[in-house]
Amino acid sequence: MLPILKPPKFDLSEMARIQEKIAKNVVREDRLKKLKSIAGCDLSFASGDIAYAACALLDYKSLRLIDKKITKVKIKFPYIPTFLAFREVDPILKVAKNIDASVFMIGAHGIAHPRHAGLASHFGVLINKPTVGVAKNRLCGVAEEPPNKRGAYSLLKDGGEVIGAALRTRKDAKPVYVSIGHKLSLKTAIKISLETTRENRLPEPLRVAHELATKAMRG
């Protein structure tokens, strides 16, 4: 596990350099052993700088919830596009601690990021575990609209480089954007995202984690 890379001060140039270090450490091939479980991580924001982080551990085959952790956190970093990891990675690391998952799913981008180091990659590299990023919206790159059927996808490219995929998880729903977080191939990241989706647009690990975080936030 890499030491947690934190900038000594609020300096976006230094933060960009940290992201470049993260990107160099991302493994873009499968390093999975057995897919027994999957953990989804999400945050729900309350008022001010207070948020609730949740990690939901699901059995991979049945998608049954087998463990969960929810914690109240104080957010210390403002929202700045492309620097989301500096705002959210610490709370997610905290809530995912001691959760033993085969793979982690983060509701954010992995390498589908201007510096190839979105929150999913930042988290994956820090814990050195297989991680997939699934985001609701595109951050960078271009992709054709995938056919309107479940399982259809088109490659997301940036300057000719494949950085992810626009995946249709259900018919008549907008695609989600899947990318490598760490220690997975894009093919496996797409497969995992599709296999863990039921009737909702978002895969179950993220849906359940969001539900847990939102419920805690509402008290």
C-alpha positions as MATLAB code, in Angstrom:
seq = 'MLPILKPPKFDLSEMARIQEKIAKNVVREDRLKKLKSIAGCDLSFASGDIAYAACALLDYKSLRLIDKKITKVKIKFPYIPTFLAFREVDPILKVAKNIDASVFMIGAHGIAHPRHAGLASHFGVLINKPTVGVAKNRLCGVAEEPPNKRGAYSLLKDGGEVIGAALRTRKDAKPVYVSIGHKLSLKTAIKISLETTRENRLPEPLRVAHELATKAMRG';
ca = [
       0.000    0.000    0.000;
       1.287    3.404   -0.960;
       1.458    5.994    1.772;
      -1.544    8.288    1.575;
      -0.415   11.093   -0.668;
      -1.532   14.422    0.701;
      -0.442   17.857   -0.489;
       1.373   19.897    2.175;
      -0.889   22.849    1.391;
      -3.833   23.790   -0.809;
      -1.942   23.766   -4.087;
      -3.716   22.426   -7.184;
      -0.438   22.044   -9.078;
       0.926   19.791   -6.332;
      -2.368   17.885   -6.244;
      -2.136   17.335  -10.001;
       1.379   15.930   -9.513;
       0.026   13.566   -6.855;
      -2.624   12.403   -9.328;
       0.082   11.768  -11.900;
       1.870    9.561   -9.342;
      -1.374    7.689   -8.697;
      -1.910    7.205  -12.451;
       1.561    5.678  -12.869;
       0.722    3.082  -10.225;
      -2.613    1.991  -11.705;
      -2.550   -1.630  -12.890;
      -4.782   -1.972  -15.950;
      -5.011   -5.748  -16.056;
      -6.876   -8.345  -14.027;
      -5.314   -9.221  -10.709;
      -8.462  -10.808   -9.310;
      -8.376  -14.186   -7.635;
     -11.951  -15.226   -6.946;
     -14.985  -12.997   -7.261;
     -16.727  -13.891   -4.022;
     -17.840  -10.469   -2.846;
     -18.100   -6.871   -3.959;
     -18.219   -3.688   -1.885;
     -19.844   -0.449   -2.974;
     -18.860    2.875   -1.390;
     -20.809    6.121   -1.412;
     -21.223    9.439    0.414;
     -24.346   11.447    1.190;
     -23.865   15.079    2.152;
     -25.799   16.694    4.978;
     -25.494   20.372    5.892;
     -22.249   22.300    5.841;
     -19.173   20.090    5.917;
     -20.878   16.999    7.350;
     -21.401   13.846    5.278;
     -22.193   10.180    5.822;
     -20.012    7.543    4.209;
     -21.272    4.014    3.649;
     -19.681    0.787    2.475;
     -21.965   -2.118    1.536;
     -20.463   -5.590    1.142;
     -22.512   -7.902   -1.076;
     -22.166  -11.563   -1.950;
     -21.200  -11.468   -5.631;
     -23.431  -14.290   -6.813;
     -26.656  -13.460   -4.941;
     -26.021   -9.724   -4.388;
     -27.194  -10.240   -0.822;
     -25.946   -7.706    1.733;
     -23.495   -9.493    4.037;
     -21.807   -6.592    5.828;
     -22.059   -2.840    6.059;
     -20.357    0.112    7.650;
     -21.635    3.666    7.939;
     -19.834    6.581    9.508;
     -20.356   10.316    9.968;
     -17.462   12.320    8.550;
     -16.329   15.909    8.341;
     -15.356   17.023    4.839;
     -12.279   19.228    4.836;
     -11.822   19.900    1.130;
     -14.074   21.910   -1.235;
     -15.620   20.463   -4.371;
     -13.310   21.163   -7.305;
     -13.901   19.331  -10.610;
     -11.201   16.694  -11.381;
      -9.937   16.858   -7.765;
     -12.766   14.873   -6.162;
     -10.401   12.344   -4.561;
      -8.946   14.982   -2.232;
     -12.466   15.617   -0.953;
     -13.785   12.065   -0.689;
     -10.977    9.496   -0.544;
     -10.293    9.838    3.198;
     -13.949    9.222    4.214;
     -14.150    6.247    1.843;
     -10.879    4.803    3.143;
     -12.252    5.154    6.664;
     -15.540    3.411    5.962;
     -13.983    0.664    3.813;
     -11.417   -0.257    6.453;
     -11.759   -3.891    7.565;
     -14.234   -4.639    4.749;
     -12.851   -7.740    3.050;
     -14.095   -7.576   -0.541;
     -12.844   -9.275   -3.696;
     -13.421   -6.033   -5.561;
     -14.514   -2.487   -4.653;
     -16.915   -0.355   -6.690;
     -16.766    3.429   -6.364;
     -19.414    5.805   -7.703;
     -16.869    7.911   -9.553;
     -14.369    7.699  -12.388;
     -11.172    5.679  -12.407;
      -8.796    6.340  -15.299;
     -11.574    8.148  -17.239;
     -10.137   11.369  -15.852;
      -7.979   14.123  -17.419;
      -4.939   12.863  -15.476;
      -6.062    9.198  -15.395;
      -6.488    9.369  -11.619;
     -10.116    9.756  -10.626;
     -11.431    8.862   -7.181;
     -11.829    5.155   -8.018;
      -8.183    4.893   -9.105;
      -6.926    6.994   -6.200;
      -8.759    4.737   -3.743;
      -7.744    1.516   -5.518;
      -4.057    2.387   -5.605;
      -4.033    3.436   -1.944;
      -5.588    0.168   -0.737;
      -3.964   -1.883   -3.529;
      -7.178   -3.794   -4.285;
      -9.142   -4.415   -7.504;
     -11.423   -1.422   -8.001;
     -13.928   -0.333  -10.652;
     -15.275    3.158  -11.198;
     -18.923    3.626  -12.216;
     -20.013    7.232  -12.759;
     -23.377    8.688  -13.731;
     -21.874   11.347  -15.998;
     -18.929   11.666  -18.358;
     -15.989   13.732  -17.132;
     -13.788   13.686  -20.225;
     -13.388   11.887  -23.523;
     -15.985   11.045  -26.159;
     -18.185    8.005  -26.707;
     -20.954    7.169  -29.125;
     -24.411    6.571  -27.689;
     -24.637    2.805  -27.117;
     -27.608    0.877  -28.586;
     -30.759    0.994  -26.449;
     -30.489   -2.475  -24.960;
     -29.103   -3.879  -21.735;
     -25.420   -4.747  -21.978;
     -24.678   -2.547  -24.975;
     -21.671   -0.282  -24.662;
     -19.401    2.000  -26.632;
     -15.786    2.793  -25.862;
     -14.952    6.086  -24.180;
     -11.863    7.592  -25.801;
      -9.670   10.574  -25.056;
      -7.248   11.591  -27.778;
      -7.489    8.117  -29.314;
      -6.805    6.337  -26.005;
      -9.522    4.086  -24.580;
     -10.227    5.266  -21.023;
     -13.550    3.590  -20.294;
     -16.954    2.670  -21.677;
     -20.471    4.078  -21.855;
     -22.490    1.084  -20.655;
     -26.252    0.640  -20.954;
     -27.194   -1.237  -17.782;
     -30.889   -1.217  -18.627;
     -33.056   -0.442  -21.649;
     -34.448    3.108  -21.891;
     -31.992    4.406  -19.259;
     -28.996    6.664  -19.708;
     -25.673    4.822  -19.863;
     -23.248    4.819  -16.952;
     -19.536    5.407  -17.450;
     -17.353    2.492  -16.430;
     -13.587    2.681  -16.103;
     -10.663    0.835  -14.590;
      -9.957    1.812  -11.017;
      -7.063   -0.519  -10.266;
      -6.042   -4.146  -10.918;
      -8.797   -4.776  -13.472;
      -9.077   -4.812  -17.247;
     -11.797   -2.709  -18.851;
     -13.462   -5.903  -20.084;
     -13.745   -7.200  -16.510;
     -14.849   -3.801  -15.182;
     -17.729   -3.797  -17.700;
     -18.597   -7.422  -16.888;
     -18.691   -6.729  -13.136;
     -20.802   -3.595  -13.603;
     -23.356   -5.451  -15.713;
     -23.473   -8.604  -13.595;
     -24.157   -6.623  -10.428;
     -26.995   -4.550  -11.922;
     -30.614   -5.583  -11.466;
     -33.644   -3.396  -12.264;
     -31.948   -0.087  -11.470;
     -29.588    1.958  -13.616;
     -26.821    1.774  -11.005;
     -25.201   -1.525   -9.974;
     -26.491   -2.925   -6.671;
     -23.298   -2.267   -4.643;
     -23.596    1.461   -5.344;
     -27.371    1.551   -5.007;
     -27.273   -0.146   -1.603;
     -24.363    1.996   -0.351;
     -26.179    5.153   -1.458;
     -29.351    4.015    0.290;
     -27.451    3.336    3.528;
     -25.635    6.686    3.426;
     -28.801    8.624    2.607;
     -30.791    6.908    5.353;
     -28.068    7.747    7.898;
     -27.908   11.333    6.662;
     -31.670   11.762    7.099;
     -31.505   10.263   10.569;
];
